[in-house]
Amino acid sequence: MDNRGLTGRTRRIALITVIVATMAGCTQVTDWLKGRRTARADNAVILGAPEAEVYLKELYDLAAGDPATQAEIYADSKSAATLTPGPNTQLRLGLVLATPGHPESNPVEAESLLREVLAQSELLTPAEVSLATIHLNNVSRFIVANAEARRLRSSSSRAAQTEEQAVSQRLSSVEAENRRLRRELEEAEDKLEAITSIERSIREQE
């Protein structure tokens, strides 16, 4: 199969995943994408927090970009989370790790990071909470589905191994039976030869 075709298809799948994951069931994110802001008093502004569009653009670039772009985005998010650890940089790295279609995608690590981020939700904007929640739900479902797939493959492998052992045992049994029959045939032929020899000797004496 053409690797370029496979890579392109993987990127398209990753891009669709990002779009669906970001938009599904989240009207707040739709509002932010259209530039609207809610007027609720409890939506406090977090100074220095990135806008939702910043996260979404980076996720789009990550899903649709070439390997060099993907590597740069991952390295930058990893460096930021390491050098200036905090809920915003951890969220950014968690979202990058949760996005499929690039070599550094890691659902398990993403799940752990996003849980840590949501434990500090008071330090996040509503948009960041929504993004973290949506992607956490996605990676959690992916991990469960992947574990089930591994279980089924393992079960299938064990069943195949058991069947192979059963076939091997049956084959061994058949081979042993064939050896026994060959021995009995050889013994019968020896007895027949002995009887024939005796009869021939008797005829010669007559």
Phi, psi and omega in degrees: 000144180292121182297327180293322178294319179295318180297317179298319180294321179297319180294319180297319179297316180297319180296315178298320180300316180299314183296313181295317182297325184282324187266332189299122172067019184228088182290335178297316181297322177301317179299316182294322179298327180273003176085010180271157176229144177281157183255012182293141183290334185276358177274074183292145179279130176262111183298133177085354181284136179295151174289159179301323182300329180295313178297314185296320179296318180294320178295323177296313179298323180294317182286324186261348186283169177280172182305323180295317178296316179299316180296321180294316180296316179297312182300319181293317180291323178294316179297317180296318180292332180278315185279324180230069183297138180179171183300324182290313181289326176293321177298315180302312180295319179299319179293321178296314180294331182280345182278123180282167173097007175223158188300331184268004178302130184213090184302322183295312179294323178298317180301315180297314181296316182293326175295318178298319180297314182291340175289346177244039187300337180292343179263006182246155172282162176304324179296317180294320177298317180297313179299315180297317182295314181299311183288329175296315178299320181295312182291327178297316177295321179297317181297317179297315181295321180293320178296320178294321178296319178296320180297317180294319178296318179296317179297318179296320180295318179295320179297319179294321179294318178297317179296320179297319178296320179296317178296318179298319179295318178296320179296317178298319179296317179295317179297319178296319178295320178297319178297319179297317180295322178295319178297315180297322178294317179297318178296318179296320179294320178297317179296318179296320178296320179295316180297317179298320180295319179296314181298322180293321179295321180295317181296324180291331181280341183284000000 
